[in-house]
Structures are given as C-alpha cells and as structure tokens.
Amino acid sequence: MKKAETSEVIQSIHNEKPYKRKLAYLILIFGWMAVILAIVSSIYIGASHVHYAAVWRGVFFYDPTNSADVIIHDLRLPRALAAVFVGAGLAVSGSIMQGMTRNPLASPSILGVTSGALFFMAIAFAFFPHLTYSQTLLFSFVGAGMGAALVFSIVAASRGGNTTVKLALAGAAITSLLSALSTAIGLRFNVSKDMSYWYAGGVSGIQFQQLKYAIPIIIIGILIGIMLSRSITVLSLGEEVATGLGQKTKVVRFVGIIVVLLLTGAAVSIAGMIGFIGLVIPHITRFLVGSDYRFIIPCSAIIGALALLGADMLSRMVNAPFETPVGAVTAIIGVPFFLYLARKEGGAL
Amino acid sequence: MIDKYAKNTRKYILLMIGLFILLLVMFVVSINTGFMKIPLTEVWSAFFGHDVGDQRLTLFEFRLPRIILAMLIGAGIAVAGGILQGITKNPLADPGIIGINAGASFAVVLYTFLSGSTTFLTGTLSIFVMPFTALVGAFIAAILIYTIARRKGAITPIRLILVGIGINAAFASGTLVLQMKMDPQDFTKTLTWISGSIWATNWDFVLSTLIWLVILIPLAIYKSRFLNVFSLGDSISIGLGVPLEKERLKLLIIAVGLAGSCVAVGGGITFLGLIAPHIARRLIGSNHGKILPLTALLGACILLIADTLARVVMSPMELPVGIVIAILGAPYFIYLLMKV
C-alpha cells in the first residue's frame, strides 16, 4: 500500500479541511520553540527569584558551589524536564489508545493503567523498601500491564454491548479496587503519606537519577508511536477497513499496547497519578490537526508537554509559596472536559 | 397468579426472619471479636447489670455503639443504593460510584480543614455539625450530577454513571488538595475516614444517625410503589397519572439524605449500595415494597460482617471497613458489568 493511497482514504473519509494540515505543520515547527520557552519560564518561576541570565548559566555552566545554580540545575531543571516528558508520554499514550480502540474515553488513567502501576509501586514501597529507582520502574511497568490487562479482559469477557462505556466502567471498578488495596497496604505498612505523593501526582522533588531511566524510555516510546502512527490511522478507520487495506491488525495492536505500557509506566514512575492529560490532550489535538494519527501523535506530544508544564507552573502559583498537587490541577481542568464528553457520548448511546 | 403472590410473600417473610437471625448471630460474633476477647458469659452478665469492670466499659462504650452504627449505616447506604437503582433504572448505580459520597467527604474534609484539624472526629459540636456538612456536600454533588447528566429533559442511565465518575474524580482531587496540606497525623486520620470507617464509637452518634434513618427509611418504603411504577417506563408512569418528575425528585432527595447522613459517620463506603439491592432483587423479585426492607437488612448484615472482618484481618490494626467492602464489592460490580 502506498502512502498517498492511505492519506487519500483518510482525507476522503473524514472530509478534512486543508488548513488543519497546515496547522499541524505549524505546531510541529513552532511547538518545539514554545516548549523550550515554557521550560525556561518554568525554571524562572519559583519561590526564590533568579535572573534569566542565571537560568542560562545554571543550565549550561553549572557550578555546584553557587546556590542559585544548584536550585536551577538540581531542582528546577529536572522538574521542568519531567513535566515535558511526562506530559508528552501521557498524551501520546492516550492518543494511541484512542486510535486503537476508537474509544473517545480511552486514556491511561481511565482504563486502569495508572492505578495498576500505582498499586505495584505501593507493593514495592511496602515490601521492598530498599529498591533502587530502576527496579521501582520495573514494578511500575508490570503494574501498568496488569491494570490494562484486567480492564481489557473484563470487557472482552463480557457479553457484547457498548464497549465504549464498558471500558470506562470497568476502568473505574478496577481503579477503585486497586486503590482500596493500595490504601490497605499503605495503612498497614505505614507508607500512606509517601504513597499519597504518588496519588496526588506531581513533578516536584524529581532528581536526575530518576529521569536518567525514564526519559530514554519515553523518547523511545514516542518514536515507536510515531513510526506506528500510519498503521494506527488505518486502524482508527475500523477493523474491517484496516484488514481490507492489508494491515496486520494484531501486530499493530500488540506493538501499540507495548508502547502504551512503556509510556504510562515510565510517566507514572516519575510523576504518579496525573489524570486527564492522556484523555484531554488527544481530543484537543484531534480538534486542531484532524484525524490523521501521523500528525496527532507528534503534535499531541508537544501539546501534552506544554499542558503539563503549564499545569505545573499553575500548581506553584495558585497558592504560593505552597504547592498544589499538579494531579489536582489537571483534574480540575480535565473533569469539565470529561463531563462534556460524557454528555455528548451519552446522547449518542 | 394469587397463589404465586402468596408464595412470594411467604418467601419474603421467611427471608426477613432468616436475615434477622443472621444479623443477631453476627451481632454476637462481632461483640466477641476484637483486640480484647470477651467471653460470652461475661457479655451476658454485663448486659444484665453485673459489674465486670473494664469489660463492661469496652462493651458499652466502644463495641456496642460501633456494632449498632455499622448496622445503621449499612441499612442506610443500602437503601440509598436501592432507591438510586430504582429511579435511574440502572443496575450499576451506587452513591459511592456516582460521586455523592465524594461530595459529602469533600464537604466534611473542608469543614475539618477550615475549623482546624484538631477538632476532627472529636469535638462535641461535630456530632451535630458533621452530618449537616456531609448532607450539604451530598446534595451539592447530587445537584451537579443531576443537572449535567440531564439532556433534553432525560437522563440516560449510562450518562448518569459517566457524569458521576467525573464528579467523583473532581471531588476526590479537591479532597486530596486539602489533605496534602494537613500534617501526617491528620492526613492518616482523614485517609482512614475517607476510605470508610466507623470511627464514632459514641452513643451520641448512634442517636444522630438513628434519627435520620428512622425518618427516611420508612418514608422510602412508603414511596416504594412509585419505584415500581418507574420500572414500567416513563410513558406508562405518566399514563398511570404519576407526577413523574416530582416523585423522582422526592425519592432522589430521600436517597441523598440517607447517603449523606451515613457518610458523616461511616465515611466513603462504596459498592455497598450496589451489592445489597442486587442480592435483594435476586432473592425476591421486582417489587420495591419488598426489595427495600430486605435491602436494609442485607446492608446491615453485610456492613457488620465487613466491619468485624476489618477488625480481625490486620489485628491489632484496623482496616477501614470501606476497603473491605470495596475489595468484596468491586469484583461483584465487574461481574454485573460483564453480564449487562
């Protein structure tokens, strides 16, 4: 199948306006600059004031004896980078899920992937308190896989019906089951306050140590996602169309799920439960650039990074000098959007 | 037909008696379990006024109010769930799942936070203020869910649940924001409370909960015939001359009132309002006049069993009873989901 063919099919099916394509290119070109600008302002904003010049110096000419450099290099830079990669990772993960399942509500936090990862991290905290970060990361991956597997097998095992809503309901049930178990573990082993940090979600207090493992995984995940994007577009047209166009749908789905687990697992292991980024960003991106996943996936990475950077800055400014959990900020922004989708979907059901 | 009806009634009476006996048995078992083991003979003598010192104190001031509260809360939440399922014609409705509990929890945590955390769960004033605060929160959540889920004058069951999940997430994150500002000790306290635990081992709380339930449960049973009419479908109900929206609203208010007053003393207990009405319906059929009383008894039994388990499983530590219920209830919810 030639490339031109696919894009023609997509364009004809969705009857898309050409300006969306231009918008996609604009986002891809200028989005990077916006992200860099946001990183700089994220480093700049904070309880103790620094100069823009100091930001530059702290990042590129790090001097461990200078206190401003230490703040910038060891506290704020990792935090900004974490926000960028977690935001991008969650958004791409959500895009891939929505494309593959054709489900507007699909996203890591709604489908139990996040809660699975958190549950396994609770186990790691309680029973193996001396694990290194890379080992905790492994737990997070396994947990993400388990959460997703549980939710999808419930829906697969149920008798037909509306799978869109069933996925959301099964996700809600698994989430409350796993968080009940995590709370029990937390209370029993006296780690509930530590765990609550993960439940609240946040990128504060992140060290390069953690980023060293998670960022490469997220980058690899996004790259595979981009390579897969053409197949996901085809898949998003429906199983029959995809098979008709000669696609090996099983292979695509399998690779897609692995990518989702890698991205979500890595993101949760750094930042904990940050809901709604994975749900809302793909929708916004689709609204802006149309339904071709070759554009949605890279653009959602950029928009997701910007969104989480923004939410993180907001979480520092709302009640300064105290911090509001960033997961709460994304929830407060994301819930109305979820409600809007629920209203819309409910009407069509 | 008449024969069938009589059979059903006989079954109902037998079930009620059976459950009542089960409740009594659980009552005795529950009195006996706990950190301090109290032999039955001493329980007996304590009841009849013979002084057995500390045991008497443990029994009357801690264990007995707790057991009674567990039964009351169980009955209240179960009936609230039963009404919600009847109104929405939705087998998956539950005050915990659709966010009413989360609204009540948020209001209570907010009140605690504003009034200074030290009074949490202890001040005498809170006996009266807490249920009220919880009720306000529950009603705000219910109004939000109702208005958002309503579209073109109708609320489809699925939209209700989806909107409820969203509202739940919003209130939960609001609660978390407040919680993160508390010091670790208060944090654990509120976490335990939100997870659902019968913390108020105090006769005053028994009384303040009892008042609500004594009014609202009989009222719900009295109104239950409307639930039967609703199940026939909106057009038939209107045809039968039932002021549909008005009765629906009244029943909704009863359900939210029950849920709110129970959350005030029992914290966020999810899935109980889902399981109990289901089992009741499976046992007795679709007449809400019988379902609701049966649901109340079942709810009382289930919560008492769960609370006893919660005391035993990690003894000497206590597990919040809501967690026991969630661990038992979530699989049941999933089972229902697979069947629907």
Interface residues (C-beta under 8 A of the other chain):
Chain A: L105 I154 A157 S158 R159 G161 N162 V165 K166 A168 L169 A170 A172 A173 I174 S176 L177 A180 L181 T183 A184 G186 L187 R188 S192 K193 S196 Y199 A200 G275 F276 F322 T324 P325 G327 A328 A331 I332 V335 F338 L339 A342 R343 E345 G346 G347 L349
Chain B: L92 I97 I148 A149 R151 K152 T156 I158 R159 I161 L162 V163 I165 G166 I167 A169 A170 A172 S173 G174 L176 V177 Q179 M180 K181 P184 F187 T188 L191 T192 S195 T270 F271 M314 M317 L319 P320 G322 I323 A326 I327 A330 P331 F333 I334 L337 M338 K339 V340
